[in-house]
């Protein structure tokens, strides 16, 4: 049986400020760190986790940028209460957070589910985007039956596991999303606040993933995948890159689906170089 250390934690040396965005009947929690006057990077986490999924990125990027990490609706501290809002409401939440913080434009970095939310926000508010980095994601503007079938099968198994034991669910999701013991441990920690009722929030993806014609992508896009992600993920990343003119695609060695947890140094360097190149206009 595969095991990993569930007590490992990543120590953050940067000061992080916890803030909230009030909605009708619930709050969205987000966290701000780094230099106030510099460009902003918005990090959006994978499903079942929360803002802590990016603990290994905070210290690296905070010396150059202002950072915002978010607990997306139904994740972490952002409980839904009695609201019927779903994950597709995240685009509006992000817009309000940026307005609340007085931020005009951002570099958006999303992992897995976060990469889909990032694209949806960019689709609705392209004027807000400086660049987009997607790890373990695929193009939301083309429905794909193969992806839909694979996700439906995987999610059903996870839901059944969660009904039996949330502890078992967290260990399983950590196991399948990360490749290294350190990555698995970090994902396990970041998933500790996820609840069974949060599965209902995911129904909002039907409003995010749709066939859309003539979508203009005016911003540069970095498409990342982990070497040990499932073959379908690697296939979809390659296809997305081929369909998108202003894009770069890179595979991160010795990493799984959440490569930013498995190989944070490599991930941080790639994103740092991409954003710097974007800012310089090269």
C-alpha positions in Angstrom: 0.0 0.0 0.0 1.3 3.5 -0.9 1.9 5.8 2.0 2.9 9.4 2.6 3.5 11.6 5.5 0.3 13.5 6.3 2.1 15.7 8.9 4.5 17.4 6.5 3.9 21.2 6.1 5.5 23.9 4.0 6.6 26.8 6.1 5.8 30.3 4.7 8.1 33.2 5.7 6.1 35.8 3.9 3.4 37.8 5.6 0.0 36.8 4.4 -3.2 38.8 5.0 -6.5 37.0 5.2 -9.5 38.9 3.7 -13.1 38.1 2.8 -15.5 39.1 0.0 -19.1 39.2 1.3 -21.8 37.7 -0.9 -25.5 37.0 -0.4 -25.4 34.6 2.5 -21.7 33.5 2.4 -18.2 34.8 2.2 -15.4 34.1 -0.2 -12.0 34.0 1.6 -8.8 35.1 0.0 -5.3 35.8 1.0 -2.9 38.6 -0.1 0.8 38.7 0.2 3.9 40.3 -1.5 4.6 43.8 -2.7 1.6 46.1 -3.0 2.9 48.2 -5.8 4.0 45.4 -8.1 2.2 43.3 -10.7 -0.3 40.8 -9.3 -0.5 37.0 -9.7 -3.8 35.3 -9.0 -3.5 31.7 -8.1 -6.5 29.4 -8.4 -6.3 25.9 -6.8 -7.3 22.4 -7.9 -10.6 20.8 -6.9 -11.0 19.5 -3.3 -8.2 21.7 -2.0 -7.9 25.4 -1.1 -5.4 28.3 -1.1 -2.8 26.2 0.7 -2.2 24.3 -2.5 0.1 27.2 -3.4 2.1 27.3 -0.1 5.2 26.4 -2.1 4.8 29.4 -4.4 4.3 32.2 -1.9 7.8 32.9 -0.8 9.2 32.6 -4.3 6.9 35.0 -6.0 6.2 37.5 -3.2 9.6 39.3 -3.6 8.5 40.3 -7.1 4.8 40.4 -7.2 1.6 41.0 -5.2 -0.1 37.6 -4.8 -3.7 36.6 -4.3 -4.7 33.1 -3.4 -8.4 32.2 -3.2 -10.6 29.6 -1.5 -13.0 29.1 -4.4 -16.6 28.6 -3.5 -17.3 25.3 -1.7 -13.6 24.9 -0.9 -11.5 25.7 2.2 -13.1 28.4 4.3 -15.5 29.6 1.5 -18.6 27.7 2.6 -21.8 28.1 0.5 -24.2 28.4 3.4 -27.7 28.2 2.0 -26.7 29.8 -1.3 -27.3 27.9 -4.5 -24.3 29.4 -6.2 -22.0 27.0 -8.0 -18.4 27.0 -9.2 -19.2 29.1 -12.2 -19.9 32.0 -9.8 -16.2 32.1 -9.3 -15.6 34.4 -12.2 -17.8 37.1 -10.6 -16.1 36.5 -7.2 -12.7 37.1 -8.8 -13.8 40.2 -10.6 -15.1 41.6 -7.2 -11.9 40.7 -5.4 -9.8 42.5 -7.9 -12.1 45.5 -7.7 -12.0 45.4 -3.9 -8.2 45.3 -4.0 -8.0 48.1 -6.7 -6.3 45.8 -9.2 -6.7 46.5 -12.9 -5.0 43.5 -14.5 -3.5 40.2 -13.4 -1.4 37.2 -14.4 -3.7 34.2 -13.6 -2.2 30.9 -12.7 -4.6 27.9 -12.3 -4.2 24.2 -11.6 -6.6 21.6 -12.8 -10.1 22.9 -11.8 -8.4 26.3 -11.1 -7.2 26.4 -14.8 -10.8 26.0 -16.0 -12.0 28.7 -13.7 -9.1 30.9 -14.8 -10.2 30.5 -18.5 -13.8 31.2 -17.6 -12.8 34.4 -15.9 -10.5 35.4 -18.8 -13.4 34.6 -21.2 -15.8 36.9 -19.4 -13.2 39.6 -18.5 -10.4 39.5 -21.1 -9.4 43.1 -20.4 -8.3 42.0 -16.9 -5.7 39.4 -18.1 -2.0 40.0 -18.6 -1.2 36.3 -19.1 -2.7 32.9 -18.2 -0.8 29.8 -16.9 -2.8 26.5 -16.9 -1.4 23.4 -15.2 -3.3 20.1 -15.8 -6.0 21.8 -17.7 -7.7 21.8 -21.1 -9.6 24.1 -23.4 -13.0 25.0 -21.9 -14.3 26.4 -25.2 -14.6 22.9 -26.7 -16.7 20.2 -25.1 -14.9 16.9 -25.1 -16.8 13.7 -24.6 -13.7 11.7 -23.8 -12.7 14.1 -21.0 -16.3 14.2 -19.8 -16.5 10.4 -19.6 -13.2 10.1 -17.8 -14.1 12.8 -15.2 -17.6 11.4 -14.6 -16.1 7.9 -13.9 -13.3 9.3 -11.6 -15.7 11.7 -9.7 -18.2 8.9 -9.1 -15.5 6.8 -7.5 -14.3 9.7 -5.3 -17.9 10.6 -4.2 -18.6 7.0 -3.2 -15.3 7.0 -1.3 -16.2 10.3 0.4 -19.6 8.9 1.5 -17.7 6.1 3.3 -14.9 8.2 4.7 -13.6 11.7 4.1 -10.2 10.6 5.4 -10.1 7.9 2.8 -11.2 10.4 0.2 -8.5 12.9 1.0 -5.8 10.2 0.9 -7.0 8.9 -2.4 -7.2 12.3 -4.0 -3.7 13.1 -2.8 -2.5 9.8 -4.2 -3.9 10.3 -7.7 -3.2 14.0 -8.1 0.5 14.1 -7.0 3.5 12.0 -7.8 6.0 12.7 -5.0 5.5 12.1 -1.3 6.0 15.9 -0.7 3.3 16.7 -3.2 0.9 14.2 -1.8 1.4 15.5 1.7 0.8 19.1 0.7 -2.4 18.2 -1.2 -3.6 16.2 1.8 -3.2 19.2 4.0 -4.9 21.5 1.4 -7.9 19.2 1.2 -8.6 19.1 5.0 -11.5 21.5 4.9 -13.3 20.0 1.9 -16.8 18.7 2.8 -19.2 16.2 1.3 -21.8 18.8 0.5 -19.3 20.7 -1.6 -19.7 18.2 -4.4 -22.9 20.1 -5.3 -20.9 23.1 -6.2 -19.2 21.3 -9.0 -22.4 21.1 -11.0 -21.6 24.7 -12.2 -19.1 23.3 -14.6 -21.8 22.8 -17.2 -21.8 26.6 -17.5 -18.0 26.8 -17.8 -17.3 24.1 -20.4 -19.2 24.8 -23.6 -18.6 24.9 -27.3 -17.9 28.5 -28.2 -17.0 29.7 -31.7 -14.6 32.4 -32.6 -13.1 32.9 -29.2 -10.3 35.5 -29.2 -7.4 34.8 -26.9 -5.4 38.1 -26.9 -3.1 37.2 -24.0 -0.2 34.7 -23.9 -0.9 31.3 -22.4 1.5 28.8 -20.8 0.2 25.2 -20.8 1.9 23.0 -18.3 1.5 19.3 -17.6 3.2 16.8 -15.3 5.2 14.0 -16.9 3.2 11.4 -14.9 -0.2 12.8 -15.4 -2.7 10.5 -17.1 -2.2 10.1 -20.9 -5.6 11.9 -21.6 -4.3 15.0 -19.8 -1.1 15.0 -21.8 -3.1 14.5 -25.0 -5.5 17.4 -24.3 -2.7 19.8 -23.3 -1.0 19.0 -26.7 -4.2 19.5 -28.6 -4.9 22.8 -26.8 -1.5 24.1 -27.6 -1.8 23.2 -31.2 -5.2 25.1 -31.4 -3.9 28.2 -29.6 -1.5 30.4 -31.5 -0.1 32.5 -28.7 0.8 29.6 -26.4 3.7 27.7 -25.0 3.5 24.1 -23.8 6.0 22.4 -21.4 6.0 19.1 -19.6 7.4 19.1 -16.0 9.6 16.1 -15.2 9.0 13.8 -12.2 5.6 15.3 -11.5 1.9 14.3 -11.6 -1.3 16.2 -12.2 -0.5 18.9 -9.6 3.1 19.5 -10.7 3.4 22.7 -8.7 3.2 20.6 -5.5 5.5 17.8 -6.8 8.2 20.0 -8.3 7.7 23.5 -6.9 11.1 24.8 -7.9 10.7 23.8 -11.5 7.2 25.1 -11.7 8.1 28.4 -10.0 11.0 28.9 -12.4 8.9 28.2 -15.5 6.1 30.5 -14.4 8.5 33.2 -13.4 10.3 33.1 -16.7 7.0 33.1 -18.6 5.6 36.1 -16.7 8.9 38.0 -17.0 9.0 37.4 -20.8 5.4 38.5 -21.0 6.1 41.7 -19.1 9.1 42.5 -21.3 7.0 42.0 -24.5 9.5 39.5 -25.9 
